[in-house]
Amino acid sequence: MRRAQDGDHAAYRMVLRAMVPAIRRIAARRIFDEALVEDAVQDTLMTIHRLRHTYDPSRPLMPWVGAIAATRAIDVLRRSGRTRRFEIVDDEAMAAAPDNAADPAETWGNEREVALLLGRLPHRQRMMVEMVKLKEMSLDDAAAASRTSVSAVKSLLHRALARLREDGNA
C-alpha cells in the first residue's frame, strides 16, 4: 500500500486484489444476501480508493481495511432497508418446538394500548415514533420522509420517548 500511495499503479492493483477475499469475508459475516455482500465489497473498494491517502504506512493495513469494510457492510444493510428478514426452515426443530403463539385477544390488547399511548403524543412526535421505532426506518430515512433534519428527528424522538416514559410511570 505504501508503494501504491507513492503512485505505483501495479502495486495498487495487486494490493486491491489481495484485499478482496478479506473484505468479502468481513461483509459476509454481517450480510447474508450474496448480492448485498458484493455491494459492500464494491463500496469498500471505492472507499479505500477515495481514502487511500489517509492510510498510515507505519501501521498494519488490515485493521484499517477491516474497519472500512465493516462500516460499509452496515451501510449496505441500512440502504437495503435493514428490516430484511431471512427465514431458515428446520422442519424437525419446528415440530419439536412448543406452540407459543400469542393469544389474538392479547395481541389486540397490546395494539390498542400502543395506539392509546401514541395518541397522547403531539403529531410530529407520534410520527417519529411510528417511523423510527415501529416501522424501523433509519434516522436518515425518517428525516427525508418528514422533510426535517436528522437532528430534528432525534429531538422529536427523544421528547416522545421521555413523555411515554413519564406516562408509563404515572
C-alpha positions, -999 to +999 in steps of 0.1 A: +000+000+000+029+023+007+041+019-029+005+024-041+004+057-022+036+067-040+019+062-073+028+026-082-003+015-102+008-021-104+013-023-066-021-006-061-039-032-083-020-060-065-030-048-030-066-043-040-068-079-055-052-092-023-078-074-001-109-086-019-112-120-002-108-105+033-133-077+025-157-103+013-154-124+045-159-093+067-190-084+047-204-119+047-202-121+085-228-092+086-248-098+055-265-130+044-275-119+009-247-125-017-257-096-039-256-073-009-222-087+001-209-078-034-223-043-030-205-040+003-172-052-013-176-027-041-184+001-017-154-008+004-131-008-026-144+026-036-139+040-001-104+026+001-097+043-033-110+076-021-093+074+013-060+057+004-041+089+012-053+086+048-036+052+054-006+054+077+021+031+063+036+027+097+005+009+109-009-025+099-030-024+067-057-050+075-072-033+106-077-001+085-093-021+057-114-041+082-128-010+098-138+004+064-153-030+053-173-034+085-187+002+082-196-003+045-213-036+052-235-018+078-242+010+053-253-015+027-277-031+052-292+002+061-297+012+025-313-021+017-340-015+043-323-031+073-356-049+080-350-077+056-357-110+072-344-143+061-362-174+072-344-206+079-366-236+078-358-266+100-388-289+100-376-311+128-370-281+151-404-266+142-421-299+150-403-302+184-409-266+194-438-258+217-465-237+203-461-203+219-485-184+196-498-153+212-535-152+221-552-130+194-571-111+221-538-104+239-522-091+206-552-069+200-550-055+236-513-046+231-520-029+198-548-009+214-525+000+243-498+012+219-524+032+199-537+049+231-501+058+242-492+072+208-525+091+207-513+111+237-483+124+218-482+155+196-485+147+159-448+152+150-436+132+180-460+104+172-449+104+136-413+099+146-420+071+170-441+053+143-414+057+116-382+050+137-395+026+163-424+008+148-415+008+111-378+006+119-368+034+095-333+048+098-330+083+111-319+095+077-350+079+061-373+093+087-358+128+082-363+125+044-399+112+048-408+140+072-388+167+054-369+176+086-332+173+096-318+142+113-312+163+145-349+173+145-359+136+142-336+128+171-350+156+192-386+147+185-380+111+192-362+119+224-391+141+236-417+115+226-399+086+244-394+108+275-431+116+275-441+080+270-418+070+300-434+097+321-469+085+312-459+049+319-447+058+354-477+080+363 
